[in-house]
């Protein structure tokens, strides 16, 4: 049975030989970019950097070879990206200030603030923060017009 037929039959409550498999068909079923390289290695696939399409949840797009290795039936499409075919040309290298080598759509949309080690933002939104002085930094970022915790 073809993958498409399996999904259609399942959606119509018809019996299939197996339940359709999904990895990354939607954000809720996707994979963390922090573990994606390990998944590729475990499956015996060529090493590669995760293609991060959701930097709020830090999700990687499962690539076609991963979907094939897991015999997945569902692909992802959000109007910009799809994993139905190779779209690595839409991504550029970015290493999240040495924390995670990865591929992102627009590396110029990220910036490192403070002492270049503590906070990474994208479009003004907090993306990642180191643990040192976390509460004070979060307070300053969320209340830019008020006093810092030390000044109160």
Helices and strands as residue ranges (DSSP letters): H 3-11, G 27-29, E 31-32, H 33-42, E 50-54, E 59-60, H 64-69, G 88-90, E 92-94, E 102-104, G 107-109, E 110-113, E 119-122, E 125-129, H 134-142, G 149-151
